[in-house]
Amino acid sequence: MSENEQTRNSQDLRGKVAIVTGAGARVDDIGNGRAASILLAEAGARVVLVDANRGWAERTCERARKTVGV
């Protein structure tokens, strides 16, 4: 197995669940929670988004779905 394949396999999170607190962002730009949520989704994890502001979390969800093609 090449080093490149090992790196790719170590980032495969299919079948895993990730919980991200502070998943929203005040603006439509990217924040730490939103970025983490999107990266986890791209790696195949099912992501639970938690934020004090439901609308911010919903925008993160929309953006993550668009990014991963769901």
C-alpha positions in Angstrom: 0.0 0.0 0.0 1.5 3.4 -1.0 1.8 6.2 1.5 -0.9 8.1 -0.5 -3.3 5.2 -0.1 -2.6 5.0 3.6 -3.4 8.7 4.1 -6.6 8.4 2.1 -7.7 5.4 4.1 -7.0 7.1 7.5 -9.4 9.9 6.5 -12.2 7.5 5.6 -14.9 8.1 8.3 -17.7 6.1 6.6 -19.8 4.4 9.3 -18.7 6.9 12.0 -20.8 9.7 13.6 -19.3 13.1 14.5 -20.9 15.6 16.8 -19.9 19.2 16.1 -20.8 21.9 18.7 -20.8 25.4 17.5 -21.5 24.1 14.0 -23.0 27.4 12.7 -21.5 30.6 11.7 -22.9 34.1 12.1 -22.2 35.0 8.5 -22.5 33.0 5.3 -18.7 32.7 5.3 -16.9 29.9 7.0 -16.1 29.5 10.7 -14.3 26.7 12.6 -17.4 24.7 13.4 -18.8 25.0 9.8 -15.4 24.1 8.4 -15.1 21.0 10.7 -18.6 19.9 9.8 -18.0 20.1 6.1 -14.6 18.3 6.3 -16.1 15.5 8.4 -19.0 15.1 5.9 -16.5 15.0 3.0 -14.7 12.2 4.8 -17.9 10.2 5.0 -19.0 10.7 8.6 -22.6 11.3 9.5 -22.5 14.7 11.2 -24.7 15.9 14.0 -24.7 19.7 14.0 -25.3 21.5 17.3 -25.5 25.3 17.7 -27.4 27.7 19.9 -28.8 29.3 16.7 -30.8 26.7 14.7 -30.7 28.8 11.5 -26.9 28.9 11.5 -26.7 25.1 11.9 -29.2 24.7 9.1 -27.1 26.8 6.8 -24.1 24.7 7.7 -26.2 21.6 6.9 -27.2 23.0 3.5 -23.6 23.9 2.7 -22.3 20.5 3.7 -24.9 18.7 1.7 -24.1 20.8 -1.4 -20.4 20.1 -0.9 -20.7 16.4 -0.7 -23.5 16.1 -3.2 -26.3 14.9 -1.0 
